[in-house]
Amino acid sequence: MSDDRGPVTGRRILTVLLVLSAALHVRLAVVATGPVLAGLEGLVAAAAVAGLALLLRRPDGTALLGCAVAGGAGVALFLVPGLVAVAGGGDGASWLDGWAFGTLLVDAMVVRIAVFTLRRVEGAPRR
């Protein structure tokens, strides 16, 4: 594969992952246990849609960075409430939810693919 096809393929993969991420966060918002968590899930879903819109409109470094930030917010939304619950003496049962864990994996892939594609677009030297 030539170097100029890498960013195109990365953006295609990222488009699919962002659609999947938004759908999963909407599902988690619907089944959330409280209004705060539902609102945060909705915000992350909106961030994924905004990143997708940026990526489709103008696929440059700024859009890719926005996609990485949206994915990072999704990862943080999984990790922070669980860590707070465990630090407060609760159990880690929220981390056993398959939908939430699957969403974590998708969000982590969004971050990785966005950063790798950004490096290819910006022409950063690889190590």
Secondary structure, DSSP 8 states (H G I E B T S, - for coil): --TTHHHHHHHHHHHHHHHHHHHHHHHHHHT-SSHHHHHHHHHHHHHHHHHHHHHHH--SHHHHHHHHHHHHHHHHHHHHHHHHHHHTT---GGGG-HHHHHHHHHHHHHHHHHHHHHHHHHT----
